[in-house]
Amino acid sequence: MCVSATVNGSNVDYVLTSTGSQDVGWMAVGWGTGMIGSDVVILWDNSDGSITLSQRHASGHIMPTVISSPTNKATLVQSLSTTSGSKKSYAFSMPASSTSTGKVNLIYAFGTTKPSSSAVDADLEQHAQEGAFTIDLSSTTSTPTAGETPSTPSSTSGSSSGSNSGSSSSSQPLSNFEKMIVAHGILMSIGFLVLLPIGALLARLSRTFTNRWFPFHMSIQWFISGPIIVVGFALATAAVQQRGGGPLDDHMKWGIVIFVLYLLQLGVGAFIHWVKPSAPRRRPPQNYFHAILGLLIIALAYYQVRDGFKEEYPKATGRDEPKGAQIVWYVWVVLIPVLYIGGLVFLPKQYRQEKELRQKSAQ
């Protein structure tokens, strides 16, 4: 979408125009450098040809709420609006006193799903695109379309105007909310996809060669991975609270499940090590459960991390998925299973050693 603004006497006329590359559900512009704390004007057209203008306030990364009595009231400009064709335009006017006549920080958002009604408080589907930019109302520029660069400002007589297609949020500095999400993703990836697999591989590959493998295995799974995973989970919880709460999506629900399974796995491992049968005749079933549960947690973590950087991060921030994350994920999803499966060659030796130890203990 493109945004243009014109200082027209005591008012500023804003025009939001679709580039035609996607279906228009709704378009919005707001004042500030990020969503949190910004006042926004949201517009969409209805089946009867009318246009709804809704002034709202964004208290977090949640659907903005309607401002019942806005200090600076926006008024729809029907003559500058177009609801037919693929390149729709929605225009509105606001008092010039409500904004600077120089450089103004603005945010924008574009949704592809129309609200279900024409009411100003209608529910909105989450935006497909969003970003922030600076518009200069003291100079004149041409209105760019997607992928174009605004022309160099030139002097003009009469009213002044400015326009900008906005920059993708990927080029904007991270907000505190986004920093928490990034830190959460990094810590959970390190904990679940690096440290836990290393601990599992250490147990798989070294237990038939030394009796000292367990302290190292426990240290990695408990004392190194544990704090990292707990902090990563706490960051996710804080991010949800900063967003304003609301219903949990599938990524969040699976995150809770995997975190609980990790805690359960720690408990099972401690039980196996410190509560041993007095005279076992065969390998205890909890040992098999511990191994299978550990592999299940790592497998779920692979899925969860990929869903995080491909789906959840772009949905929550409006940014592109992190560059290179897909490649690293593919390498790791092949490397770790290959190493673990390779370590199964020592399984017969492990069972033989455990059998000899049980026979020795029974004498």
TORVEXDREN-531009 format. One record per residue (C-alpha): residue number from 0; x negated, y, z. Coordinates in pm, 1 decimal, m for minus. Example, Ala and Ser with C-alpha at 12.3 -4.5 7.8 and 13.67 -1.06 7.14 Angstrom:
<recs>
<rec resi="0" px="m1230.0" py="m450.0" pz="780.0"/>
<rec resi="1" px="m1367.0" py="m106.0" pz="714.0"/>
</recs>
This chain:
<recs>
<rec resi="0" px="0.0" py="0.0" pz="0.0"/>
<rec resi="1" px="m100.9" py="363.9" pz="m44.6"/>
<rec resi="2" px="m31.8" py="654.8" pz="186.6"/>
<rec resi="3" px="m13.7" py="1016.6" pz="73.9"/>
<rec resi="4" px="63.7" py="1327.4" pz="275.4"/>
<rec resi="5" px="147.7" py="1682.2" pz="177.8"/>
<rec resi="6" px="162.9" py="1987.5" pz="403.1"/>
<rec resi="7" px="487.6" py="2149.4" pz="296.1"/>
<rec resi="8" px="536.8" py="2470.8" pz="488.8"/>
<rec resi="9" px="606.1" py="2380.8" pz="850.3"/>
<rec resi="10" px="637.6" py="2008.7" pz="771.8"/>
<rec resi="11" px="415.3" py="1725.1" pz="651.8"/>
<rec resi="12" px="568.3" py="1491.7" pz="391.5"/>
<rec resi="13" px="438.4" py="1133.7" pz="402.9"/>
<rec resi="14" px="492.4" py="890.0" pz="115.8"/>
<rec resi="15" px="423.5" py="518.4" pz="158.7"/>
<rec resi="16" px="394.7" py="337.8" pz="m175.0"/>
<rec resi="17" px="360.0" py="m31.4" pz="m248.6"/>
<rec resi="18" px="96.0" py="m133.5" pz="m502.3"/>
<rec resi="19" px="330.9" py="m400.7" pz="m638.1"/>
<rec resi="20" px="99.1" py="m690.7" pz="m557.9"/>
<rec resi="21" px="332.4" py="m829.4" pz="m288.1"/>
<rec resi="22" px="702.6" py="m818.3" pz="m212.3"/>
<rec resi="23" px="792.9" py="m529.2" pz="15.5"/>
<rec resi="24" px="951.2" py="m621.2" pz="345.7"/>
<rec resi="25" px="863.8" py="m305.1" pz="533.5"/>
<rec resi="26" px="590.6" py="m39.7" pz="540.9"/>
<rec resi="27" px="464.8" py="162.6" pz="833.3"/>
<rec resi="28" px="221.8" py="438.1" pz="924.5"/>
<rec resi="29" px="109.7" py="548.9" pz="1269.8"/>
<rec resi="30" px="m110.4" py="804.2" pz="1440.8"/>
<rec resi="31" px="m429.9" py="683.5" pz="1606.7"/>
<rec resi="32" px="m724.5" py="454.3" pz="1542.2"/>
<rec resi="33" px="m561.8" py="127.7" pz="1652.8"/>
<rec resi="34" px="m224.1" py="m25.8" pz="1718.7"/>
<rec resi="35" px="m226.7" py="m7.4" pz="2098.4"/>
<rec resi="36" px="m80.5" py="321.5" pz="2222.1"/>
<rec resi="37" px="15.5" py="453.7" pz="1878.5"/>
<rec resi="38" px="345.4" py="602.2" pz="1766.1"/>
<rec resi="39" px="454.8" py="460.4" pz="1430.9"/>
<rec resi="40" px="717.7" py="520.6" pz="1167.1"/>
<rec resi="41" px="849.5" py="201.4" pz="1003.4"/>
<rec resi="42" px="1065.7" py="202.3" pz="691.1"/>
<rec resi="43" px="1248.6" py="m58.9" pz="484.9"/>
<rec resi="44" px="1526.1" py="m61.7" pz="229.2"/>
<rec resi="45" px="1851.4" py="m251.5" pz="270.1"/>
<rec resi="46" px="2080.4" py="m447.8" pz="39.3"/>
<rec resi="47" px="2315.0" py="m148.8" pz="1.1"/>
<rec resi="48" px="2031.4" py="72.1" pz="m127.4"/>
<rec resi="49" px="1989.7" py="266.2" pz="196.6"/>
<rec resi="50" px="1655.0" py="309.2" pz="374.0"/>
<rec resi="51" px="1608.8" py="260.1" pz="745.7"/>
<rec resi="52" px="1359.3" py="483.1" pz="928.0"/>
<rec resi="53" px="1259.6" py="356.2" pz="1270.0"/>
<rec resi="54" px="1031.3" py="550.1" pz="1505.8"/>
<rec resi="55" px="858.9" py="319.6" pz="1752.0"/>
<rec resi="56" px="573.8" py="295.2" pz="2000.5"/>
<rec resi="57" px="317.9" py="15.1" pz="2007.2"/>
<rec resi="58" px="222.0" py="m66.0" pz="2365.7"/>
<rec resi="59" px="13.8" py="m367.2" pz="2262.1"/>
<rec resi="60" px="m35.0" py="m621.4" pz="1985.7"/>
<rec resi="61" px="335.2" py="m696.3" pz="1991.3"/>
<rec resi="62" px="636.0" py="m567.6" pz="1798.9"/>
<rec resi="63" px="662.6" py="m190.3" pz="1862.4"/>
<rec resi="64" px="967.8" py="m72.3" pz="2055.3"/>
<rec resi="65" px="1208.0" py="199.1" pz="1943.4"/>
<rec resi="66" px="1154.9" py="554.9" pz="2072.5"/>
<rec resi="67" px="1505.7" py="668.3" pz="2158.7"/>
<rec resi="68" px="1426.7" py="1041.3" pz="2170.5"/>
<rec resi="69" px="1102.0" py="1109.4" pz="1980.1"/>
<rec resi="70" px="927.4" py="1437.5" pz="2055.6"/>
<rec resi="71" px="856.9" py="1487.2" pz="1685.2"/>
<rec resi="72" px="1145.2" py="1348.0" pz="1487.8"/>
<rec resi="73" px="1075.5" py="1196.5" pz="1145.4"/>
<rec resi="74" px="1334.3" py="1261.6" pz="873.8"/>
<rec resi="75" px="1382.9" py="1043.9" pz="567.3"/>
<rec resi="76" px="1314.3" py="1223.2" pz="236.4"/>
<rec resi="77" px="1542.3" py="1043.4" pz="m5.4"/>
<rec resi="78" px="1431.5" py="1247.0" pz="m308.1"/>
<rec resi="79" px="1073.3" py="1116.0" pz="m278.9"/>
<rec resi="80" px="1175.9" py="756.1" pz="m209.4"/>
<rec resi="81" px="1222.6" py="475.7" pz="m462.0"/>
<rec resi="82" px="1379.8" py="139.6" pz="m376.1"/>
<rec resi="83" px="1386.3" py="m15.1" pz="m724.5"/>
<rec resi="84" px="1106.9" py="m194.3" pz="m904.5"/>
<rec resi="85" px="798.8" py="m357.0" pz="m755.0"/>
<rec resi="86" px="623.5" py="m33.2" pz="m653.7"/>
<rec resi="87" px="865.3" py="95.4" pz="m395.4"/>
<rec resi="88" px="810.1" py="424.7" pz="m212.4"/>
<rec resi="89" px="941.2" py="537.2" pz="123.4"/>
<rec resi="90" px="905.0" py="904.3" pz="218.2"/>
<rec resi="91" px="964.7" py="1095.3" pz="537.2"/>
<rec resi="92" px="888.8" py="1437.4" pz="679.8"/>
<rec resi="93" px="761.9" py="1543.6" pz="1023.7"/>
<rec resi="94" px="693.3" py="1884.7" pz="1178.0"/>
<rec resi="95" px="340.9" py="2001.1" pz="1101.8"/>
<rec resi="96" px="290.9" py="2082.2" pz="1468.0"/>
<rec resi="97" px="292.7" py="1710.5" pz="1543.5"/>
<rec resi="98" px="m28.0" py="1649.3" pz="1355.1"/>
<rec resi="99" px="m346.0" py="1823.3" pz="1252.6"/>
<rec resi="100" px="m370.9" py="2001.8" pz="921.9"/>
<rec resi="101" px="m730.6" py="1881.9" pz="890.2"/>
<rec resi="102" px="m852.0" py="1525.0" pz="925.0"/>
<rec resi="103" px="m601.8" py="1288.6" pz="1084.4"/>
<rec resi="104" px="m661.2" py="932.9" pz="1204.1"/>
<rec resi="105" px="m386.1" py="702.7" pz="1081.0"/>
<rec resi="106" px="m305.4" py="334.8" pz="1088.7"/>
<rec resi="107" px="m89.0" py="146.3" pz="842.4"/>
<rec resi="108" px="86.0" py="m190.3" pz="821.0"/>
<rec resi="109" px="266.7" py="m379.8" pz="546.4"/>
<rec resi="110" px="515.0" py="m661.9" pz="595.6"/>
<rec resi="111" px="648.5" py="m895.8" pz="328.2"/>
<rec resi="112" px="967.5" py="m1004.3" pz="508.6"/>
<rec resi="113" px="1263.5" py="m769.2" pz="530.2"/>
<rec resi="114" px="1426.1" py="m714.8" pz="870.2"/>
<rec resi="115" px="1755.6" py="m897.0" pz="907.7"/>
<rec resi="116" px="1957.3" py="m576.7" pz="951.6"/>
<rec resi="117" px="1951.1" py="m202.9" pz="890.1"/>
<rec resi="118" px="1945.4" py="m122.2" pz="1263.8"/>
<rec resi="119" px="1650.3" py="86.3" pz="1380.2"/>
<rec resi="120" px="1576.9" py="m174.9" pz="1648.6"/>
<rec resi="121" px="1586.0" py="m472.9" pz="1410.6"/>
<rec resi="122" px="1324.8" py="m739.9" pz="1472.0"/>
<rec resi="123" px="1020.0" py="m732.6" pz="1244.4"/>
<rec resi="124" px="813.0" py="m1020.8" pz="1115.1"/>
<rec resi="125" px="440.5" py="m972.7" pz="1176.9"/>
<rec resi="126" px="253.4" py="m764.8" pz="921.5"/>
<rec resi="127" px="69.9" py="m927.3" pz="631.5"/>
<rec resi="128" px="m178.9" py="m640.4" pz="606.1"/>
<rec resi="129" px="m288.4" py="m363.2" pz="838.7"/>
<rec resi="130" px="m574.6" py="m121.1" pz="877.4"/>
<rec resi="131" px="m687.0" py="226.7" pz="973.0"/>
<rec resi="132" px="m813.6" py="527.4" pz="780.3"/>
<rec resi="133" px="m865.2" py="902.7" pz="799.5"/>
<rec resi="134" px="m663.3" py="1137.5" pz="583.6"/>
<rec resi="135" px="m770.3" py="1497.0" pz="510.0"/>
<rec resi="136" px="m473.9" py="1733.9" pz="489.8"/>
<rec resi="137" px="m692.8" py="2033.0" pz="417.7"/>
<rec resi="138" px="m786.3" py="1916.6" pz="67.0"/>
<rec resi="139" px="m625.6" py="1762.6" pz="m236.5"/>
<rec resi="140" px="m703.2" py="1411.9" pz="m361.3"/>
<rec resi="141" px="m535.5" py="1183.3" pz="m605.3"/>
<rec resi="142" px="m330.6" py="899.9" pz="m465.7"/>
<rec resi="143" px="m529.8" py="578.0" pz="m523.5"/>
<rec resi="144" px="m389.7" py="237.8" pz="m596.4"/>
<rec resi="145" px="m524.9" py="m83.2" pz="m448.9"/>
<rec resi="146" px="m890.1" py="m127.0" pz="m529.7"/>
<rec resi="147" px="m939.0" py="229.4" pz="m648.2"/>
<rec resi="148" px="m1145.5" py="499.1" pz="m479.9"/>
<rec resi="149" px="m991.3" py="839.9" pz="m408.5"/>
<rec resi="150" px="m1117.2" py="1118.5" pz="m629.4"/>
<rec resi="151" px="m1338.3" py="1392.6" pz="m492.3"/>
<rec resi="152" px="m1135.3" py="1661.3" pz="m310.0"/>
<rec resi="153" px="m1090.6" py="1987.4" pz="m495.9"/>
<rec resi="154" px="m954.1" py="2324.6" pz="m399.5"/>
<rec resi="155" px="m592.1" py="2404.2" pz="m466.3"/>
<rec resi="156" px="m348.1" py="2682.9" pz="m410.2"/>
<rec resi="157" px="m18.8" py="2647.0" pz="m231.5"/>
<rec resi="158" px="43.6" py="2350.6" pz="m7.5"/>
<rec resi="159" px="m242.0" py="2115.2" pz="68.4"/>
<rec resi="160" px="m223.0" py="1740.5" pz="46.4"/>
<rec resi="161" px="m431.2" py="1435.5" pz="107.8"/>
<rec resi="162" px="m410.1" py="1067.0" pz="39.8"/>
<rec resi="163" px="m588.9" py="744.0" pz="108.9"/>
<rec resi="164" px="m513.2" py="380.4" pz="44.5"/>
<rec resi="165" px="m664.2" py="297.2" pz="381.1"/>
<rec resi="166" px="m947.0" py="63.2" pz="458.1"/>
<rec resi="167" px="m899.3" py="m297.3" pz="554.7"/>
<rec resi="168" px="m920.2" py="m354.3" pz="925.6"/>
<rec resi="169" px="m1220.4" py="m579.0" pz="855.6"/>
<rec resi="170" px="m1428.4" py="m263.3" pz="802.8"/>
<rec resi="171" px="m1308.9" py="m99.2" pz="1124.9"/>
<rec resi="172" px="m1481.6" py="m134.7" pz="1465.0"/>
<rec resi="173" px="m1341.1" py="m409.0" pz="1684.8"/>
<rec resi="174" px="m1088.9" py="m301.1" pz="1946.9"/>
<rec resi="175" px="m1117.3" py="m433.8" pz="2302.8"/>
<rec resi="176" px="m840.3" py="m680.9" pz="2223.8"/>
<rec resi="177" px="m1027.1" py="m805.3" pz="1917.6"/>
<rec resi="178" px="m1356.4" py="m826.6" pz="2110.7"/>
<rec resi="179" px="m1186.8" py="m1054.8" pz="2362.4"/>
<rec resi="180" px="m1057.9" py="m1277.0" pz="2083.5"/>
<rec resi="181" px="m1401.3" py="m1295.7" pz="1919.1"/>
<rec resi="182" px="m1573.4" py="m1372.8" pz="2250.2"/>
<rec resi="183" px="m1310.4" py="m1638.2" pz="2324.7"/>
<rec resi="184" px="m1368.6" py="m1803.8" pz="1986.9"/>
<rec resi="185" px="m1747.0" py="m1801.8" pz="2023.4"/>
<rec resi="186" px="m1746.7" py="m1940.3" pz="2378.1"/>
<rec resi="187" px="m1492.9" py="m2212.8" pz="2304.2"/>
<rec resi="188" px="m1680.5" py="m2315.1" pz="1988.6"/>
<rec resi="189" px="m2005.8" py="m2340.4" pz="2183.4"/>
<rec resi="190" px="m1840.4" py="m2528.4" pz="2467.7"/>
<rec resi="191" px="m1627.6" py="m2775.5" pz="2273.8"/>
<rec resi="192" px="m1814.3" py="m2816.2" pz="1945.0"/>
<rec resi="193" px="m2176.6" py="m2784.9" pz="2059.2"/>
<rec resi="194" px="m2225.5" py="m2868.5" pz="2426.2"/>
<rec resi="195" px="m1962.2" py="m3139.4" pz="2475.4"/>
<rec resi="196" px="m2073.0" py="m3331.2" pz="2163.0"/>
<rec resi="197" px="m2437.1" py="m3301.9" pz="2276.7"/>
<rec resi="198" px="m2340.9" py="m3447.9" pz="2613.7"/>
<rec resi="199" px="m2148.8" py="m3729.7" pz="2445.8"/>
<rec resi="200" px="m2438.7" py="m3804.6" pz="2208.6"/>
<rec resi="201" px="m2683.7" py="m3805.8" pz="2496.6"/>
<rec resi="202" px="m2475.1" py="m4070.2" pz="2673.3"/>
<rec resi="203" px="m2427.6" py="m4270.4" pz="2354.4"/>
<rec resi="204" px="m2791.4" py="m4271.2" pz="2241.9"/>
<rec resi="205" px="m2993.1" py="m4278.3" pz="2563.6"/>
<rec resi="206" px="m2808.9" py="m4501.3" pz="2810.2"/>
<rec resi="207" px="m2966.7" py="m4823.4" pz="2679.1"/>
<rec resi="208" px="m3318.4" py="m4683.5" pz="2719.0"/>
<rec resi="209" px="m3309.9" py="m4514.8" pz="3059.6"/>
<rec resi="210" px="m3106.4" py="m4520.1" pz="3379.0"/>
<rec resi="211" px="m3153.7" py="m4144.5" pz="3416.4"/>
<rec resi="212" px="m2915.0" py="m4046.5" pz="3139.9"/>
<rec resi="213" px="m2615.3" py="m3972.4" pz="3366.6"/>
<rec resi="214" px="m2750.2" py="m3664.5" pz="3553.5"/>
<rec resi="215" px="m2824.6" py="m3498.5" pz="3220.2"/>
<rec resi="216" px="m2486.0" py="m3601.6" pz="3078.0"/>
<rec resi="217" px="m2302.8" py="m3468.8" pz="3385.2"/>
<rec resi="218" px="m2501.8" py="m3144.1" pz="3387.6"/>
<rec resi="219" px="m2409.4" py="m3067.1" pz="3028.6"/>
<rec resi="220" px="m2041.1" py="m3162.7" pz="3058.2"/>
<rec resi="221" px="m1987.6" py="m3004.3" pz="3401.6"/>
<rec resi="222" px="m2234.0" py="m2731.7" pz="3490.2"/>
<rec resi="223" px="m2322.4" py="m2593.0" pz="3147.4"/>
<rec resi="224" px="m2007.2" py="m2647.2" pz="2940.9"/>
<rec resi="225" px="m1767.7" py="m2586.9" pz="3230.9"/>
<rec resi="226" px="m1836.9" py="m2217.5" pz="3301.0"/>
<rec resi="227" px="m1845.4" py="m2137.1" pz="2929.0"/>
<rec resi="228" px="m1512.3" py="m2308.5" pz="2864.5"/>
<rec resi="229" px="m1346.1" py="m2155.7" pz="3172.2"/>
<rec resi="230" px="m1457.8" py="m1804.5" pz="3074.7"/>
<rec resi="231" px="m1342.1" py="m1863.4" pz="2715.3"/>
<rec resi="232" px="m1001.2" py="m1976.1" pz="2841.7"/>
<rec resi="233" px="m979.5" py="m1674.1" pz="3073.9"/>
<rec resi="234" px="m1053.5" py="m1439.3" pz="2782.3"/>
<rec resi="235" px="m772.0" py="m1596.0" pz="2581.2"/>
<rec resi="236" px="m534.7" py="m1548.8" pz="2874.9"/>
<rec resi="237" px="m641.9" py="m1185.6" pz="2914.1"/>
<rec resi="238" px="m593.3" py="m1121.7" pz="2541.5"/>
<rec resi="239" px="m239.5" py="m1260.8" pz="2554.4"/>
<rec resi="240" px="m161.9" py="m1039.6" pz="2854.8"/>
<rec resi="241" px="m305.3" py="m731.8" pz="2682.3"/>
<rec resi="242" px="m93.5" py="m810.9" pz="2379.5"/>
<rec resi="243" px="206.8" py="m788.4" pz="2609.2"/>
<rec resi="244" px="275.7" py="m1155.1" pz="2666.3"/>
<rec resi="245" px="560.4" py="m1302.7" pz="2468.9"/>
<rec resi="246" px="612.9" py="m1659.1" pz="2343.5"/>
<rec resi="247" px="306.6" py="m1876.0" pz="2286.4"/>
<rec resi="248" px="233.2" py="m1993.2" pz="1933.5"/>
<rec resi="249" px="104.0" py="m2341.1" pz="1842.0"/>
<rec resi="250" px="m261.9" py="m2240.9" pz="1870.6"/>
<rec resi="251" px="m211.6" py="m2115.8" pz="2225.1"/>
<rec resi="252" px="m12.5" py="m2423.7" pz="2326.8"/>
<rec resi="253" px="m276.4" py="m2660.8" pz="2188.6"/>
<rec resi="254" px="m543.1" py="m2456.3" pz="2362.6"/>
<rec resi="255" px="m374.3" py="m2517.8" pz="2697.9"/>
<rec resi="256" px="m339.9" py="m2890.4" pz="2620.5"/>
<rec resi="257" px="m707.3" py="m2927.0" pz="2527.1"/>
<rec resi="258" px="m819.8" py="m2731.4" pz="2833.7"/>
<rec resi="259" px="m610.9" py="m2956.2" pz="3062.7"/>
<rec resi="260" px="m746.9" py="m3267.9" pz="2889.7"/>
<rec resi="261" px="m1100.7" py="m3139.5" pz="2946.8"/>
<rec resi="262" px="m1033.0" py="m3099.4" pz="3319.6"/>
<rec resi="263" px="m878.6" py="m3447.9" pz="3326.6"/>
<rec resi="264" px="m1186.0" py="m3586.5" pz="3151.7"/>
<rec resi="265" px="m1413.2" py="m3436.1" pz="3416.6"/>
<rec resi="266" px="m1204.2" py="m3599.0" pz="3687.8"/>
<rec resi="267" px="m1209.1" py="m3939.2" pz="3517.0"/>
<rec resi="268" px="m1585.4" py="m3919.4" pz="3471.9"/>
<rec resi="269" px="m1637.0" py="m3836.1" pz="3838.6"/>
<rec resi="270" px="m1406.2" py="m4121.5" pz="3942.6"/>
<rec resi="271" px="m1596.1" py="m4372.1" pz="3726.6"/>
<rec resi="272" px="m1931.2" py="m4267.2" pz="3867.6"/>
<rec resi="273" px="m1845.4" py="m4243.8" pz="4236.6"/>
<rec resi="274" px="m1563.3" py="m4499.7" pz="4273.3"/>
<rec resi="275" px="m1697.3" py="m4829.7" pz="4143.4"/>
<rec resi="276" px="m1534.2" py="m5174.1" pz="4177.3"/>
<rec resi="277" px="m1703.0" py="m5387.6" pz="4443.8"/>
<rec resi="278" px="m1748.4" py="m5694.3" pz="4222.5"/>
<rec resi="279" px="m1636.9" py="m5623.3" pz="3864.9"/>
<rec resi="280" px="m1606.1" py="m5923.1" pz="3633.8"/>
<rec resi="281" px="m1581.3" py="m5713.5" pz="3320.9"/>
<rec resi="282" px="m1615.3" py="m5353.4" pz="3209.2"/>
<rec resi="283" px="m1348.5" py="m5145.4" pz="3394.4"/>
<rec resi="284" px="m1063.9" py="m5009.4" pz="3172.8"/>
<rec resi="285" px="m1124.4" py="m4653.5" pz="3293.7"/>
<rec resi="286" px="m1462.1" py="m4661.1" pz="3119.4"/>
<rec resi="287" px="m1292.0" py="m4723.1" pz="2784.3"/>
<rec resi="288" px="m1031.7" py="m4457.0" pz="2862.6"/>
<rec resi="289" px="m1307.3" py="m4207.0" pz="2942.6"/>
<rec resi="290" px="m1483.8" py="m4270.0" pz="2611.7"/>
<rec resi="291" px="m1165.0" py="m4255.0" pz="2403.9"/>
<rec resi="292" px="m1039.4" py="m3941.5" pz="2579.9"/>
<rec resi="293" px="m1374.1" py="m3768.6" pz="2524.8"/>
<rec resi="294" px="m1365.2" py="m3841.6" pz="2152.0"/>
<rec resi="295" px="m1001.6" py="m3726.7" pz="2134.1"/>
<rec resi="296" px="m1087.8" py="m3393.6" pz="2301.7"/>
<rec resi="297" px="m1371.4" py="m3326.7" pz="2058.3"/>
<rec resi="298" px="m1150.6" py="m3420.2" pz="1760.0"/>
<rec resi="299" px="m872.8" py="m3187.6" pz="1879.2"/>
<rec resi="300" px="m1132.1" py="m2915.4" pz="1936.7"/>
<rec resi="301" px="m1247.8" py="m2944.1" pz="1575.6"/>
<rec resi="302" px="m891.1" py="m2884.2" pz="1460.1"/>
<rec resi="303" px="m834.8" py="m2605.1" pz="1712.9"/>
<rec resi="304" px="m1148.6" py="m2412.0" pz="1622.1"/>
<rec resi="305" px="m1069.6" py="m2428.7" pz="1251.1"/>
<rec resi="306" px="m712.0" py="m2315.0" pz="1314.5"/>
<rec resi="307" px="m853.3" py="m2033.8" pz="1526.8"/>
<rec resi="308" px="m1078.3" py="m1876.7" pz="1265.7"/>
<rec resi="309" px="m858.6" py="m1951.0" pz="962.0"/>
<rec resi="310" px="m510.1" py="m1879.3" pz="1097.0"/>
<rec resi="311" px="m499.0" py="m1732.8" pz="1447.7"/>
<rec resi="312" px="m773.4" py="m1470.1" pz="1415.3"/>
<rec resi="313" px="m640.9" py="m1317.8" pz="1088.5"/>
<rec resi="314" px="m284.1" py="m1329.0" pz="1224.0"/>
<rec resi="315" px="m372.6" py="m1161.6" pz="1553.1"/>
<rec resi="316" px="m606.8" py="m894.8" pz="1414.8"/>
<rec resi="317" px="m517.4" py="m846.8" pz="1048.8"/>
<rec resi="318" px="m880.7" py="m913.9" pz="958.7"/>
<rec resi="319" px="m1028.1" py="m1171.3" pz="722.7"/>
<rec resi="320" px="m1156.5" py="m1498.4" pz="861.2"/>
<rec resi="321" px="m1522.0" py="m1476.7" pz="975.0"/>
<rec resi="322" px="m1766.9" py="m1520.1" pz="691.0"/>
<rec resi="323" px="m1958.6" py="m1846.0" pz="696.6"/>
<rec resi="324" px="m1740.4" py="m2004.1" pz="965.2"/>
<rec resi="325" px="m1593.0" py="m2253.3" pz="721.1"/>
<rec resi="326" px="m1936.4" py="m2370.6" pz="604.7"/>
<rec resi="327" px="m2068.3" py="m2413.9" pz="959.2"/>
<rec resi="328" px="m1752.1" py="m2603.2" pz="1053.3"/>
<rec resi="329" px="m1784.7" py="m2843.0" pz="758.7"/>
<rec resi="330" px="m2149.7" py="m2914.6" pz="839.6"/>
<rec resi="331" px="m2072.2" py="m2976.9" pz="1205.7"/>
<rec resi="332" px="m1763.1" py="m3191.3" pz="1139.8"/>
<rec resi="333" px="m1983.3" py="m3426.1" pz="934.3"/>
<rec resi="334" px="m2305.6" py="m3415.4" pz="1137.9"/>
<rec resi="335" px="m2168.0" py="m3496.5" pz="1485.0"/>
<rec resi="336" px="m1955.5" py="m3800.3" pz="1380.3"/>
<rec resi="337" px="m2244.0" py="m3938.8" pz="1171.9"/>
<rec resi="338" px="m2479.8" py="m3916.8" pz="1469.7"/>
<rec resi="339" px="m2225.6" py="m4071.4" pz="1705.8"/>
<rec resi="340" px="m2134.7" py="m4355.6" pz="1469.9"/>
<rec resi="341" px="m2505.7" py="m4417.4" pz="1415.9"/>
<rec resi="342" px="m2541.9" py="m4451.6" pz="1793.0"/>
<rec resi="343" px="m2286.9" py="m4734.8" pz="1799.0"/>
<rec resi="344" px="m2566.2" py="m4965.4" pz="1682.1"/>
<rec resi="345" px="m2677.9" py="m4967.4" pz="2047.0"/>
<rec resi="346" px="m2334.6" py="m5076.8" pz="2172.3"/>
<rec resi="347" px="m2411.1" py="m5454.8" pz="2180.3"/>
<rec resi="348" px="m2728.7" py="m5382.4" pz="2376.8"/>
<rec resi="349" px="m2529.9" py="m5164.2" pz="2618.7"/>
<rec resi="350" px="m2268.1" py="m5434.9" pz="2678.2"/>
<rec resi="351" px="m2541.7" py="m5694.7" pz="2730.1"/>
<rec resi="352" px="m2718.2" py="m5476.4" pz="2985.2"/>
<rec resi="353" px="m2391.3" py="m5404.6" pz="3170.5"/>
<rec resi="354" px="m2307.9" py="m5777.5" pz="3180.3"/>
<rec resi="355" px="m2649.7" py="m5861.8" pz="3322.4"/>
<rec resi="356" px="m2606.9" py="m5591.0" pz="3586.1"/>
<rec resi="357" px="m2264.7" py="m5725.8" pz="3691.1"/>
<rec resi="358" px="m2403.5" py="m6080.0" pz="3716.9"/>
<rec resi="359" px="m2695.1" py="m5954.7" pz="3923.2"/>
<rec resi="360" px="m2461.1" py="m5763.2" pz="4154.8"/>
<rec resi="361" px="m2242.5" py="m6071.7" pz="4205.2"/>
<rec resi="362" px="m2535.3" py="m6284.8" pz="4332.2"/>
</recs>
